[in-house]
Amino acid sequence: ASPVDGIVQVGKGTYGGAEIEAISLLGHSMNQLGYLIDGVFFCADVVFPEVTLQKYPIPYLYGLTEHVASLEIAKQVECDHVVPGHGSVLESIDGLVQTNLDAINRVIETMLEIINRPMMADEICRTLFQRMNLTMPDPQAYYLLRPTVQAYLAHLDRIGEIQIGMQDSSVVWQPK
């Protein structure tokens, strides 16, 4: 067991004698934090490098709306270097934020093409994965991405692009 010296709160604080700013970066995971220390921004998984997005064109997200907001927050952090959870150290996060937003927009555009009638989430998943050339090798892979698709659906409903409804005692997603 490791002793707890302090509980990190969003904002500036002193931990182990070091001045650290904890920055909320929700979306990829619940309560994800980035840390700014001496001009270095450790940004966790708020961005993924292009090579990762090519391999995983739909990266896991807990909440898309929150993730998009966190990408904008990450762009505003004033720092000398950025250390992403995946990829190389950067001098600026701006280009990688745009690459990630482009990947998100590709998924959104594909989903909006797919959802042209009332559809259940599993049918949307199947069609989306086929259109994006994703192979689901096992149920674990499917159930890792299914919550991400739900995050996209919730976001699209939230911004008024689609809506949730009921049909034959089942939840369906449909064009607005």
C-alpha positions as CSV (number, residue, x, y, z in Angstrom):
1,A,0.0,0.0,0.0
2,S,1.1,3.5,-0.7
3,P,0.4,6.3,1.7
4,V,-1.8,9.2,0.5
5,D,0.0,12.5,1.1
6,G,-2.7,14.6,-0.3
7,I,-5.8,14.6,-2.6
8,V,-5.4,16.4,-5.9
9,Q,-7.9,19.1,-6.6
10,V,-8.4,20.9,-9.9
11,G,-6.4,24.0,-9.9
12,K,-3.0,25.0,-8.5
13,G,-1.6,23.2,-5.5
14,T,1.7,22.1,-3.9
15,Y,2.4,18.4,-3.8
16,G,5.6,17.0,-2.5
17,G,7.1,20.5,-2.5
18,A,6.3,21.0,-6.2
19,E,3.9,23.6,-7.6
20,I,1.4,21.6,-9.8
21,E,-1.7,22.8,-11.6
22,A,-4.3,20.0,-12.1
23,I,-6.4,20.6,-15.2
24,S,-9.8,18.8,-15.7
25,L,-9.7,16.9,-19.1
26,L,-12.9,14.9,-18.9
27,G,-14.1,12.8,-21.8
28,H,-11.7,10.1,-22.6
29,S,-12.2,8.8,-19.1
30,M,-14.1,9.9,-16.1
31,N,-12.2,12.5,-14.0
32,Q,-9.2,12.5,-16.3
33,L,-6.7,15.1,-15.2
34,G,-3.8,16.8,-16.9
35,Y,-0.9,18.4,-15.0
36,L,1.1,21.5,-15.7
37,I,4.5,21.5,-13.9
38,D,7.2,24.1,-14.7
39,G,5.9,24.8,-18.2
40,V,5.4,21.1,-19.1
41,F,1.8,20.0,-19.7
42,F,1.2,16.3,-19.1
43,C,-2.0,16.0,-21.0
44,A,-3.0,12.4,-20.3
45,D,-5.1,10.9,-23.1
46,V,-6.8,14.1,-24.3
47,V,-5.1,13.7,-27.6
48,F,-3.8,10.7,-29.6
49,P,-1.1,10.7,-32.3
50,E,-2.1,10.2,-35.9
51,V,-0.6,6.7,-36.0
52,T,-2.9,5.7,-33.1
53,L,-5.9,7.2,-34.8
54,Q,-5.1,5.4,-38.0
55,K,-5.0,2.1,-36.1
56,Y,-8.0,3.0,-33.9
57,P,-10.1,5.4,-35.9
58,I,-12.7,5.4,-33.1
59,P,-10.7,5.7,-29.9
60,Y,-12.4,5.0,-26.6
61,L,-14.3,7.9,-25.2
62,Y,-16.5,8.1,-22.1
63,G,-18.2,11.3,-23.1
64,L,-17.8,13.0,-26.5
65,T,-19.2,16.4,-25.5
66,E,-16.9,16.6,-22.5
67,H,-13.9,15.3,-24.6
68,V,-14.4,18.1,-27.3
69,A,-14.6,20.7,-24.5
70,S,-11.4,19.2,-23.0
71,L,-9.6,19.5,-26.4
72,E,-10.4,23.2,-26.4
73,I,-9.2,23.5,-22.8
74,A,-5.9,21.8,-23.7
75,K,-5.3,24.3,-26.5
76,Q,-5.5,27.1,-24.0
77,V,-2.9,25.7,-21.6
78,E,0.2,27.9,-21.7
79,C,3.3,25.7,-21.7
80,D,6.7,25.1,-23.3
81,H,6.2,21.4,-23.8
82,V,3.3,18.9,-24.1
83,V,3.7,15.3,-23.0
84,P,0.7,13.3,-24.3
85,G,-0.1,9.9,-22.8
86,H,0.7,8.4,-26.2
87,G,3.2,9.8,-28.7
88,S,6.1,12.1,-28.7
89,V,6.8,15.3,-26.6
90,L,5.5,18.4,-28.5
91,E,6.1,22.1,-28.3
92,S,2.4,22.8,-29.1
93,I,-0.7,20.7,-28.8
94,D,-2.7,22.7,-31.5
95,G,-1.9,20.4,-34.5
96,L,-2.7,17.3,-32.6
97,V,-5.9,18.7,-31.2
98,Q,-7.0,19.4,-34.8
99,T,-6.0,15.9,-35.9
100,N,-8.2,14.5,-33.1
101,L,-11.1,16.8,-34.0
102,D,-10.8,15.7,-37.6
103,A,-11.0,12.0,-36.5
104,I,-14.0,12.8,-34.3
105,N,-15.7,14.6,-37.2
106,R,-15.1,11.7,-39.6
107,V,-17.0,9.4,-37.1
108,I,-19.8,12.0,-36.7
109,E,-20.2,12.4,-40.5
110,T,-20.3,8.6,-41.0
111,M,-22.8,8.2,-38.2
112,L,-25.1,10.9,-39.6
113,E,-25.0,9.1,-43.0
114,I,-25.9,5.8,-41.3
115,I,-28.7,7.1,-39.1
116,N,-31.3,7.8,-41.9
117,R,-34.2,6.0,-40.1
118,P,-34.9,4.7,-36.6
119,M,-32.1,2.3,-35.7
120,M,-31.0,0.5,-32.5
121,A,-27.5,1.1,-31.2
122,D,-26.2,-2.4,-32.1
123,E,-27.2,-1.9,-35.7
124,I,-25.5,1.5,-35.7
125,C,-22.4,-0.1,-34.3
126,R,-22.3,-2.9,-36.9
127,T,-22.8,-0.5,-39.8
128,L,-20.3,2.1,-38.4
129,F,-17.7,-0.6,-37.8
130,Q,-18.2,-1.9,-41.4
131,R,-18.0,1.5,-43.0
132,M,-14.9,2.4,-41.0
133,N,-13.3,-1.0,-41.9
134,L,-13.1,-2.1,-38.2
135,T,-13.0,-5.7,-37.5
136,M,-14.3,-6.9,-34.1
137,P,-12.2,-10.0,-33.3
138,D,-14.1,-10.8,-30.1
139,P,-16.9,-9.6,-27.8
140,Q,-14.4,-7.7,-25.7
141,A,-13.4,-5.5,-28.6
142,Y,-17.0,-4.8,-29.4
143,Y,-17.9,-4.0,-25.9
144,L,-14.9,-1.7,-25.6
145,L,-16.2,0.4,-28.5
146,R,-19.9,0.2,-27.8
147,P,-19.8,2.8,-25.0
148,T,-17.9,5.1,-27.3
149,V,-20.6,4.8,-29.9
150,Q,-23.2,5.6,-27.2
151,A,-21.1,8.7,-26.3
152,Y,-21.3,9.8,-29.9
153,L,-25.1,9.1,-30.0
154,A,-25.6,11.1,-26.8
155,H,-23.6,14.0,-28.1
156,L,-25.4,14.0,-31.5
157,D,-28.7,14.0,-29.5
158,R,-27.5,16.8,-27.2
159,I,-26.6,19.1,-30.2
160,G,-29.8,18.3,-32.0
161,E,-28.5,16.3,-34.9
162,I,-30.4,13.1,-34.0
163,Q,-32.9,12.1,-31.4
164,I,-33.6,9.2,-29.2
165,G,-37.0,7.5,-29.2
166,M,-39.0,4.3,-28.7
167,Q,-40.1,1.8,-31.2
168,D,-41.6,-1.6,-30.5
169,S,-40.5,-1.4,-26.9
170,S,-36.9,-0.7,-28.0
171,V,-34.7,2.4,-27.8
172,V,-33.9,3.8,-31.3
173,W,-31.9,6.6,-32.6
174,Q,-33.3,8.5,-35.5
175,P,-32.8,11.6,-37.7
176,K,-34.1,14.8,-36.2
